[in-house]
Amino acid sequence: MARSPAPHGRTGRPPLTSRAQILVAARELIDADGWEKLTIRRLAAELGIGATTLYHHIRDKEDLLILLLNGYIGEIERPELPADPRERIVAGALAAHDALAAWPWAAEVVTADGFIGLLDESALWMIEAILAGADDYGCTPEQTVHIMRSLWYYTAGEVLVRARSPHRRPDGRLPDRSFTFDASQVPRLAALGDRWAELAARDTYAEGLRAFVDGLLARVTPTAKGHQ
C-alpha cells in the first residue's frame, strides 16, 4: 500500500530555505507593505518556517536589510564616471541619490556613521567615486571625508524627507494647498504662503548638489589643490 504524502505545515522537518529565498521573500514583503512592517516573525511565516530557523541565516532585521541593500546596489548598472574630479563627485552622489530614491527605506539603514563598514565592496562604488574625485582634486584626507559626509547627509536627508512627506501624489508632487501665516510675526513666510507647497515640491536635488560641491571644493586650500 502506497504511503500518503506528508501533510503540509509545521510538523516534521522544516523546509530547507536558502539565504537567496529569504532575501526574495523579504523584498516582496517590503515592496508590498513597506520595510517598517517587515519583522522576522512575519518573514518566517511567509516562508513557512520558524523564526529560529530563520536566525540560522540572518542575525537580526538590520542584518537582513544590509544583505538586501548590498544585493540591490550590486544589481545597479555602473555608469561611466567622468574624468573631471568635480564631475566624478557629482556623479557618485547622483547615483547614490537615485538608488535611495528607488528604495527610500534603505536610507534608514545607512543614516548612521559607520554604515560603510556594513556594506560589501561591490556596493561601495558610489562612495569610492566621491572619495576618488575629492582626492584627485587635491583634498587632504580630512577634507575628503568631510566632503563625503556632507554630501551623504544632504542626499539621505533629501530622500527621507520626500519619502515621508504625507499625501504625496504618484508623480511625486504634494497636493495643491496654501498655508496661512501671521504677517505681523513671520512676514516672509506669509508672503510665500500661497506658493510654499508648489515651490517646496520642486526637484532641485541635482541643482543643489552642484552648488554644494562647488562650495565644499572652494574651501580646499590652494596649496592642497591638485586641479584648478
Phi and psi in degrees as GROMACS dihedral restraints (atoms count N, CA, C in turn):
[ dihedral_restraints ]
;  ai    aj    ak    al  type     phi  dphi    fc
    3     4     5     6     1   -69.5    20    10
    4     5     6     7     1   143.8    20    10
    6     7     8     9     1   -79.8    20    10
    7     8     9    10     1   138.1    20    10
    9    10    11    12     1   -74.4    20    10
   10    11    12    13     1   148.2    20    10
   12    13    14    15     1   -62.9    20    10
   13    14    15    16     1   150.8    20    10
   15    16    17    18     1   -65.2    20    10
   16    17    18    19     1   138.8    20    10
   18    19    20    21     1   -67.0    20    10
   19    20    21    22     1   151.4    20    10
   21    22    23    24     1   -76.3    20    10
   22    23    24    25     1   155.5    20    10
   24    25    26    27     1   134.7    20    10
   25    26    27    28     1  -157.7    20    10
   27    28    29    30     1   -94.8    20    10
   28    29    30    31     1     1.0    20    10
   30    31    32    33     1   -78.2    20    10
   31    32    33    34     1   153.1    20    10
   33    34    35    36     1    74.3    20    10
   34    35    36    37     1  -162.9    20    10
   36    37    38    39     1   -69.9    20    10
   37    38    39    40     1   133.5    20    10
   39    40    41    42     1   -67.0    20    10
   40    41    42    43     1   151.6    20    10
   42    43    44    45     1   -63.2    20    10
   43    44    45    46     1   146.5    20    10
   45    46    47    48     1   -70.6    20    10
   46    47    48    49     1   133.4    20    10
   48    49    50    51     1  -131.1    20    10
   49    50    51    52     1   131.1    20    10
   51    52    53    54     1   -97.1    20    10
   52    53    54    55     1   163.0    20    10
   54    55    56    57     1   -62.2    20    10
   55    56    57    58     1   -36.8    20    10
   57    58    59    60     1   -61.0    20    10
   58    59    60    61     1   -41.4    20    10
   60    61    62    63     1   -64.3    20    10
   61    62    63    64     1   -38.8    20    10
   63    64    65    66     1   -62.7    20    10
   64    65    66    67     1   -44.6    20    10
   66    67    68    69     1   -67.1    20    10
   67    68    69    70     1   -38.2    20    10
   69    70    71    72     1   -63.2    20    10
   70    71    72    73     1   -46.1    20    10
   72    73    74    75     1   -64.2    20    10
   73    74    75    76     1   -41.5    20    10
   75    76    77    78     1   -63.7    20    10
   76    77    78    79     1   -41.5    20    10
   78    79    80    81     1   -65.5    20    10
   79    80    81    82     1   -37.5    20    10
   81    82    83    84     1   -65.6    20    10
   82    83    84    85     1   -39.4    20    10
   84    85    86    87     1   -66.3    20    10
   85    86    87    88     1   -41.2    20    10
   87    88    89    90     1   -64.4    20    10
   88    89    90    91     1   -44.4    20    10
   90    91    92    93     1   -62.7    20    10
   91    92    93    94     1   -32.5    20    10
   93    94    95    96     1   -81.7    20    10
   94    95    96    97     1   -42.5    20    10
   96    97    98    99     1  -128.7    20    10
   97    98    99   100     1    -1.2    20    10
   99   100   101   102     1    93.1    20    10
  100   101   102   103     1   151.4    20    10
  102   103   104   105     1   -70.2    20    10
  103   104   105   106     1   -24.9    20    10
  105   106   107   108     1   -62.4    20    10
  106   107   108   109     1   -30.7    20    10
  108   109   110   111     1   -90.1    20    10
  109   110   111   112     1    -1.0    20    10
  111   112   113   114     1   -78.0    20    10
  112   113   114   115     1   123.2    20    10
  114   115   116   117     1  -128.8    20    10
  115   116   117   118     1   158.7    20    10
  117   118   119   120     1   -61.4    20    10
  118   119   120   121     1   -41.9    20    10
  120   121   122   123     1   -62.2    20    10
  121   122   123   124     1   -43.5    20    10
  123   124   125   126     1   -67.8    20    10
  124   125   126   127     1   -39.9    20    10
  126   127   128   129     1   -63.6    20    10
  127   128   129   130     1   -42.2    20    10
  129   130   131   132     1   -61.5    20    10
  130   131   132   133     1   -42.1    20    10
  132   133   134   135     1   -63.7    20    10
  133   134   135   136     1   -38.9    20    10
  135   136   137   138     1   -62.0    20    10
  136   137   138   139     1   -35.2    20    10
  138   139   140   141     1   -86.0    20    10
  139   140   141   142     1   -11.0    20    10
  141   142   143   144     1    75.6    20    10
  142   143   144   145     1    29.8    20    10
  144   145   146   147     1  -129.8    20    10
  145   146   147   148     1   170.0    20    10
  147   148   149   150     1   -83.6    20    10
  148   149   150   151     1   156.2    20    10
  150   151   152   153     1   -59.7    20    10
  151   152   153   154     1   -34.5    20    10
  153   154   155   156     1   -60.9    20    10
  154   155   156   157     1   -40.7    20    10
  156   157   158   159     1   -63.7    20    10
  157   158   159   160     1   -39.9    20    10
  159   160   161   162     1   -63.4    20    10
  160   161   162   163     1   -35.1    20    10
  162   163   164   165     1   -69.5    20    10
  163   164   165   166     1   -10.6    20    10
  165   166   167   168     1   -71.4    20    10
  166   167   168   169     1   -20.6    20    10
  168   169   170   171     1  -105.4    20    10
  169   170   171   172     1   -33.0    20    10
  171   172   173   174     1  -134.2    20    10
  172   173   174   175     1   152.5    20    10
  174   175   176   177     1   -80.9    20    10
  175   176   177   178     1   -44.5    20    10
  177   178   179   180     1  -164.3    20    10
  178   179   180   181     1  -173.8    20    10
  180   181   182   183     1   -64.7    20    10
  181   182   183   184     1   -39.9    20    10
  183   184   185   186     1   -61.6    20    10
  184   185   186   187     1   -42.4    20    10
  186   187   188   189     1   -60.5    20    10
  187   188   189   190     1   -41.1    20    10
  189   190   191   192     1   -61.8    20    10
  190   191   192   193     1   -45.0    20    10
  192   193   194   195     1   -66.9    20    10
  193   194   195   196     1   -36.0    20    10
  195   196   197   198     1   -64.6    20    10
  196   197   198   199     1   -42.0    20    10
  198   199   200   201     1   -61.9    20    10
  199   200   201   202     1   -41.5    20    10
  201   202   203   204     1   -63.0    20    10
  202   203   204   205     1   -43.6    20    10
  204   205   206   207     1   -65.4    20    10
  205   206   207   208     1   -42.6    20    10
  207   208   209   210     1   -60.1    20    10
  208   209   210   211     1   -44.0    20    10
  210   211   212   213     1   -65.6    20    10
  211   212   213   214     1   -39.8    20    10
  213   214   215   216     1   -64.3    20    10
  214   215   216   217     1   -49.4    20    10
  216   217   218   219     1   -64.7    20    10
  217   218   219   220     1   -34.2    20    10
  219   220   221   222     1   -63.3    20    10
  220   221   222   223     1   -21.4    20    10
  222   223   224   225     1   -85.3    20    10
  223   224   225   226     1   -14.3    20    10
  225   226   227   228     1   -75.8    20    10
  226   227   228   229     1   131.1    20    10
  228   229   230   231     1   -70.5    20    10
  229   230   231   232     1   130.5    20    10
  231   232   233   234     1   -82.5    20    10
  232   233   234   235     1   127.4    20    10
  234   235   236   237     1   -76.4    20    10
  235   236   237   238     1   162.0    20    10
  237   238   239   240     1   -75.2    20    10
  238   239   240   241     1   120.3    20    10
  240   241   242   243     1   -81.0    20    10
  241   242   243   244     1   141.3    20    10
  243   244   245   246     1   -64.7    20    10
  244   245   246   247     1   154.2    20    10
  246   247   248   249     1   -76.6    20    10
  247   248   249   250     1   -32.3    20    10
  249   250   251   252     1   -65.6    20    10
  250   251   252   253     1   126.6    20    10
  252   253   254   255     1   -56.4    20    10
  253   254   255   256     1   -44.8    20    10
  255   256   257   258     1   -61.4    20    10
  256   257   258   259     1   -46.0    20    10
  258   259   260   261     1   -67.7    20    10
  259   260   261   262     1   -28.4    20    10
  261   262   263   264     1   -68.4    20    10
  262   263   264   265     1   -39.2    20    10
  264   265   266   267     1   -61.4    20    10
  265   266   267   268     1   -46.9    20    10
  267   268   269   270     1   -61.5    20    10
  268   269   270   271     1   -43.7    20    10
  270   271   272   273     1   -63.5    20    10
  271   272   273   274     1   -40.5    20    10
  273   274   275   276     1   -63.9    20    10
  274   275   276   277     1   -42.9    20    10
  276   277   278   279     1   -68.1    20    10
  277   278   279   280     1   -40.2    20    10
  279   280   281   282     1   -62.6    20    10
  280   281   282   283     1   -40.4    20    10
  282   283   284   285     1   -63.7    20    10
  283   284   285   286     1   -42.4    20    10
  285   286   287   288     1   -63.8    20    10
  286   287   288   289     1   -41.5    20    10
  288   289   290   291     1   -62.7    20    10
  289   290   291   292     1   -46.6    20    10
  291   292   293   294     1   -64.3    20    10
  292   293   294   295     1   -37.9    20    10
  294   295   296   297     1   -64.4    20    10
  295   296   297   298     1   -44.7    20    10
  297   298   299   300     1   -72.4    20    10
  298   299   300   301     1   -32.7    20    10
  300   301   302   303     1   -63.8    20    10
  301   302   303   304     1   -33.7    20    10
  303   304   305   306     1   -75.1    20    10
  304   305   306   307     1   -31.6    20    10
  306   307   308   309     1  -129.0    20    10
  307   308   309   310     1    72.3    20    10
  309   310   311   312     1   -60.6    20    10
  310   311   312   313     1   -25.0    20    10
  312   313   314   315     1   -62.5    20    10
  313   314   315   316     1   -26.2    20    10
  315   316   317   318     1   -64.4    20    10
  316   317   318   319     1   -28.9    20    10
  318   319   320   321     1   -63.0    20    10
  319   320   321   322     1   -29.7    20    10
  321   322   323   324     1   -64.4    20    10
  322   323   324   325     1   -33.2    20    10
  324   325   326   327     1   -74.0    20    10
  325   326   327   328     1   -33.2    20    10
  327   328   329   330     1  -115.5    20    10
  328   329   330   331     1    32.3    20    10
  330   331   332   333     1   -92.1    20    10
  331   332   333   334     1    -9.1    20    10
  333   334   335   336     1   -93.5    20    10
  334   335   336   337     1   144.0    20    10
  336   337   338   339     1   -59.7    20    10
  337   338   339   340     1   141.6    20    10
  339   340   341   342     1    99.0    20    10
  340   341   342   343     1    -2.6    20    10
  342   343   344   345     1   -64.3    20    10
  343   344   345   346     1   -24.7    20    10
  345   346   347   348     1   -58.5    20    10
  346   347   348   349     1   -35.6    20    10
  348   349   350   351     1   -70.4    20    10
  349   350   351   352     1    -9.9    20    10
  351   352   353   354     1   -92.3    20    10
  352   353   354   355     1   -18.1    20    10
  354   355   356   357     1   -93.4    20    10
  355   356   357   358     1   151.1    20    10
  357   358   359   360     1   -71.0    20    10
  358   359   360   361     1   156.3    20    10
  360   361   362   363     1   -58.2    20    10
  361   362   363   364     1   -34.7    20    10
  363   364   365   366     1   -67.9    20    10
  364   365   366   367     1   -17.5    20    10
  366   367   368   369     1   -99.4    20    10
  367   368   369   370     1     3.9    20    10
  369   370   371   372     1  -105.2    20    10
  370   371   372   373     1     9.4    20    10
  372   373   374   375     1   -65.5    20    10
  373   374   375   376     1   -29.5    20    10
  375   376   377   378     1   -67.0    20    10
  376   377   378   379     1   -43.6    20    10
  378   379   380   381     1   -66.7    20    10
  379   380   381   382     1   -39.9    20    10
  381   382   383   384     1   -60.6    20    10
  382   383   384   385     1   -38.0    20    10
  384   385   386   387     1   -63.1    20    10
  385   386   387   388     1   -42.3    20    10
  387   388   389   390     1   -65.4    20    10
  388   389   390   391     1   -46.2    20    10
  390   391   392   393     1   -63.2    20    10
  391   392   393   394     1   -42.5    20    10
  393   394   395   396     1   -65.8    20    10
  394   395   396   397     1   -39.7    20    10
  396   397   398   399     1   -63.3    20    10
  397   398   399   400     1   -44.2    20    10
  399   400   401   402     1   -65.2    20    10
  400   401   402   403     1   -40.6    20    10
  402   403   404   405     1   -65.4    20    10
  403   404   405   406     1   -44.5    20    10
  405   406   407   408     1   -68.0    20    10
  406   407   408   409     1   -25.9    20    10
  408   409   410   411     1   -69.7    20    10
  409   410   411   412     1   -24.5    20    10
  411   412   413   414     1   113.9    20    10
  412   413   414   415     1    14.7    20    10
  414   415   416   417     1   -72.2    20    10
  415   416   417   418     1   148.3    20    10
  417   418   419   420     1   -74.1    20    10
  418   419   420   421     1   164.8    20    10
  420   421   422   423     1   -54.5    20    10
  421   422   423   424     1   -40.3    20    10
  423   424   425   426     1   -63.7    20    10
  424   425   426   427     1   -42.4    20    10
  426   427   428   429     1   -67.8    20    10
  427   428   429   430     1   -37.5    20    10
  429   430   431   432     1   -62.7    20    10
  430   431   432   433     1   -47.0    20    10
  432   433   434   435     1   -65.4    20    10
  433   434   435   436     1   -38.4    20    10
  435   436   437   438     1   -62.2    20    10
  436   437   438   439     1   -43.1    20    10
  438   439   440   441     1   -63.1    20    10
  439   440   441   442     1   -45.2    20    10
  441   442   443   444     1   -60.7    20    10
  442   443   444   445     1   -49.1    20    10
  444   445   446   447     1   -66.2    20    10
  445   446   447   448     1   -39.3    20    10
  447   448   449   450     1   -63.7    20    10
  448   449   450   451     1   -45.4    20    10
  450   451   452   453     1   -66.7    20    10
  451   452   453   454     1   -35.4    20    10
  453   454   455   456     1   -66.5    20    10
  454   455   456   457     1   -43.1    20    10
  456   457   458   459     1   -61.6    20    10
  457   458   459   460     1   -42.5    20    10
  459   460   461   462     1   -62.7    20    10
  460   461   462   463     1   -44.7    20    10
  462   463   464   465     1   -70.3    20    10
  463   464   465   466     1   -50.7    20    10
  465   466   467   468     1   -63.4    20    10
  466   467   468   469     1   -39.3    20    10
  468   469   470   471     1   -62.8    20    10
  469   470   471   472     1   -43.3    20    10
  471   472   473   474     1   -63.6    20    10
  472   473   474   475     1   -42.3    20    10
  474   475   476   477     1   -64.1    20    10
  475   476   477   478     1   -45.9    20    10
  477   478   479   480     1   -66.9    20    10
  478   479   480   481     1   -41.2    20    10
  480   481   482   483     1   -62.1    20    10
  481   482   483   484     1   -45.7    20    10
  483   484   485   486     1   -67.2    20    10
  484   485   486   487     1   -37.6    20    10
  486   487   488   489     1   -67.9    20    10
  487   488   489   490     1   -31.2    20    10
  489   490   491   492     1   -93.9    20    10
  490   491   492   493     1    -5.2    20    10
  492   493   494   495     1   -64.3    20    10
  493   494   495   496     1   122.7    20    10
  495   496   497   498     1   -71.5    20    10
  496   497   498   499     1   151.6    20    10
  498   499   500   501     1    61.8    20    10
  499   500   501   502     1    27.8    20    10
  501   502   503   504     1   -72.7    20    10
  502   503   504   505     1   138.1    20    10
  504   505   506   507     1   -77.4    20    10
  505   506   507   508     1   164.5    20    10
  507   508   509   510     1   -56.0    20    10
  508   509   510   511     1   -28.6    20    10
  510   511   512   513     1   -82.8    20    10
  511   512   513   514     1     3.7    20    10
  513   514   515   516     1    93.0    20    10
  514   515   516   517     1    -8.4    20    10
  516   517   518   519     1   -89.7    20    10
  517   518   519   520     1   152.8    20    10
  519   520   521   522     1   -80.2    20    10
  520   521   522   523     1   152.6    20    10
  522   523   524   525     1   -63.3    20    10
  523   524   525   526     1   151.7    20    10
  525   526   527   528     1   -65.9    20    10
  526   527   528   529     1   124.8    20    10
  528   529   530   531     1  -162.6    20    10
  529   530   531   532     1   157.3    20    10
  531   532   533   534     1  -117.6    20    10
  532   533   534   535     1   160.1    20    10
  534   535   536   537     1  -117.2    20    10
  535   536   537   538     1   142.5    20    10
  537   538   539   540     1  -110.9    20    10
  538   539   540   541     1   122.2    20    10
  540   541   542   543     1  -123.5    20    10
  541   542   543   544     1   154.6    20    10
  543   544   545   546     1   -77.8    20    10
  544   545   546   547     1   110.9    20    10
  546   547   548   549     1   -64.2    20    10
  547   548   549   550     1   -23.7    20    10
  549   550   551   552     1   -74.6    20    10
  550   551   552   553     1   -20.9    20    10
  552   553   554   555     1  -102.4    20    10
  553   554   555   556     1   -43.5    20    10
  555   556   557   558     1  -133.5    20    10
  556   557   558   559     1    76.0    20    10
  558   559   560   561     1   -62.5    20    10
  559   560   561   562     1   -36.3    20    10
  561   562   563   564     1   -67.3    20    10
  562   563   564   565     1   -43.8    20    10
  564   565   566   567     1   -63.5    20    10
  565   566   567   568     1   -39.7    20    10
  567   568   569   570     1   -61.8    20    10
  568   569   570   571     1   -38.7    20    10
  570   571   572   573     1   -67.1    20    10
  571   572   573   574     1   -30.7    20    10
  573   574   575   576     1   -92.7    20    10
  574   575   576   577     1    -8.2    20    10
  576   577   578   579     1   -48.3    20    10
  577   578   579   580     1   -47.2    20    10
  579   580   581   582     1   -66.9    20    10
  580   581   582   583     1   -23.5    20    10
  582   583   584   585     1  -113.1    20    10
  583   584   585   586     1     2.1    20    10
  585   586   587   588     1   -57.6    20    10
  586   587   588   589     1   -50.7    20    10
  588   589   590   591     1   -60.7    20    10
  589   590   591   592     1   -42.6    20    10
  591   592   593   594     1   -61.8    20    10
  592   593   594   595     1   -47.3    20    10
  594   595   596   597     1   -71.7    20    10
  595   596   597   598     1   -37.9    20    10
  597   598   599   600     1   -69.3    20    10
  598   599   600   601     1   -24.5    20    10
  600   601   602   603     1   -80.5    20    10
  601   602   603   604     1   -10.1    20    10
  603   604   605   606     1   -65.1    20    10
  604   605   606   607     1   140.4    20    10
  606   607   608   609     1   -87.0    20    10
  607   608   609   610     1    97.3    20    10
  609   610   611   612     1  -114.3    20    10
  610   611   612   613     1    19.1    20    10
  612   613   614   615     1   -58.8    20    10
  613   614   615   616     1   -51.6    20    10
  615   616   617   618     1   -61.8    20    10
  616   617   618   619     1   -41.5    20    10
  618   619   620   621     1   -63.5    20    10
  619   620   621   622     1   -45.9    20    10
  621   622   623   624     1   -65.6    20    10
  622   623   624   625     1   -36.2    20    10
  624   625   626   627     1   -61.2    20    10
  625   626   627   628     1   -46.8    20    10
  627   628   629   630     1   -63.8    20    10
  628   629   630   631     1   -40.2    20    10
  630   631   632   633     1   -65.3    20    10
  631   632   633   634     1   -38.3    20    10
  633   634   635   636     1   -65.7    20    10
  634   635   636   637     1   -45.5    20    10
  636   637   638   639     1   -61.4    20    10
  637   638   639   640     1   -43.6    20    10
  639   640   641   642     1   -59.5    20    10
  640   641   642   643     1   -42.6    20    10
  642   643   644   645     1   -65.7    20    10
  643   644   645   646     1   -41.0    20    10
  645   646   647   648     1   -66.4    20    10
  646   647   648   649     1   -43.2    20    10
  648   649   650   651     1   -70.3    20    10
  649   650   651   652     1   -27.1    20    10
  651   652   653   654     1   -65.4    20    10
  652   653   654   655     1   -19.8    20    10
  654   655   656   657     1   -87.2    20    10
  655   656   657   658     1    -5.9    20    10
  657   658   659   660     1   -71.7    20    10
  658   659   660   661     1   127.9    20    10
  660   661   662   663     1   -66.6    20    10
  661   662   663   664     1   145.2    20    10
  663   664   665   666     1   -55.5    20    10
  664   665   666   667     1   -34.7    20    10
  666   667   668   669     1   -70.3    20    10
  667   668   669   670     1   -20.5    20    10
  669   670   671   672     1   -93.1    20    10
  670   671   672   673     1   -14.6    20    10
  672   673   674   675     1   -69.5    20    10
  673   674   675   676     1   134.5    20    10
  675   676   677   678     1   -97.6    20    10
  676   677   678   679     1   -19.9    20    10
  678   679   680   681     1  -135.8    20    10
  679   680   681   682     1   136.0    20    10
